[in-house]
Amino acid sequence: SPNKQFSPPKVKSPEEPKAEVDEALMDRKTTAGKLARFYSRSSLAGSSLVGAATVTVFAGAALSLAHVAFEANNFASTLKKIQAGSPSKRAQVLRNIKEDIQNLPKTSIIAEEWENYLSVLEERRKSRKKNILSESFDSDT
């Protein structure tokens, strides 16, 4: 029929080559791959996570500064107490011992006294032995 338009016959075109997807890349089990997929799939969740992480960092820094300030205050008060002198009984005993140590004689004097004591003991021992021998001699005669 004359009114019909001519259309070319439908010819099967060869299939377009599909881009080959590396299945190993898509199914990675590594932590880096999981994190990358997580962040790429959830940009809104990612931005809120970054916000939460930032808040956490600042909160941690504030707590750390507060802790350092608290410790510095405790350290300063402890030093003041130490410098003022402790009123406890143990501290007083230690102060007394320190004073007594300064009054102790030198070791050379102590050694000399010890030698004198040992010589006195030796003399007593000899005199006792002499007395015992003389008594036994007197009783025999």
Buried (B, 14 or more C-beta within 10 A) or exposed (E): EEEEEEEEEEEEEEEEEEEEEEEEEEEEEEEEEEEEEEBEEEEEEEEEEEEEEEEEEEEEEEEEEEEEEEEEEEEEEEEEEEEEEEEEEEEEEEEEEEEEEEEEEEEEEEEEEEEEEEEEEEEEEEEEEEEEEEEEEEEEE
